[in-house]
Amino acid sequence: MYRPGARETRETYGILLGHSRRSITVRKGGEVIRVRDGLIGDVVGEEHFKLLRVQLANDVVINGLDRVSLETGMRRKVVRILTTIKYGELLDESMEMLENAVKKIVLMREPEWVEFLNKAGLLTHKVHTLELLPGISRKKVALILEERDSRPFTSFKDFKERVGVDPLDSISKKIVEEMRGEAKKYIFLETQHP
C-alpha cells in the first residue's frame, strides 16, 4: 500500500484549518493540559494527514490555510500540540476548510503523487488501487495503464491531458473520504480518523 511521506508518524509541518478562542482541558500521556480562554486551532499534518488540536500564540495574525511548523523550537504560531483528534472533533470552520487544505498539501507534494500514479498496482487480484479514486472507473484504469506504459506521467497536468481526470481532485477527495471514515478500502491513511 502506498503512503507518501516518511515512515515516522510525527508531523513536522501542517496546514491550519480553523481556530477558536475557548477554554479546553486535554489529557496527554499522564499530563493534564489546561488552556484558559486560549486560541485553539485545528491543523492537518502535511506528511501523514494527521488531524491535530493545537494551542496557538495569542499575538500572531492567523489566516485559514496558513502553513505552520509543528517542530519543537521552530514554532511561531503554534505554542504546543495538545492532542491528535478525529474528523468528528474538528471545529465547524475546520471541517469546511479540510478539502482545500488537503488539496494544498497534495499539490505541494505533486512529484510524490505523480510517482504514485505511475507505480500504483493491483490492490487485490480483481481491484486496481486507482479504481478506488473518485472519478476513475475500470475502463479509465485501462487507459491510465496504457498511457503510463507508453510514457510515465510527468505532472498532474500531463495526467489530466492524457487521461481526462483531474488527479488533484481525485486524490484529495479520496484522502478526505478516508479521514471521514467513509472509505470501504483505505489506501492512503490508517483507519484512525473517523
HUSULRA-V726601 format. One line per field, one symbol per residue. phi: phi as a letter, one per 20 degrees, with the letter a starting at -180 (. if undefined). Layout:
phi = ???
This chain:
phi = .ecgofffefeecbdfeabbeaebccecmeeddddeldedcdcdffeclfececeeffddeccfmfecedegndfdeefaeeaecdgfeffgffffegffffgfffffdggffffgffdgcfecfdcegfffegndeffffgffffffffagfdaffggffednceffffffffffgfffneefcdddcfeefg
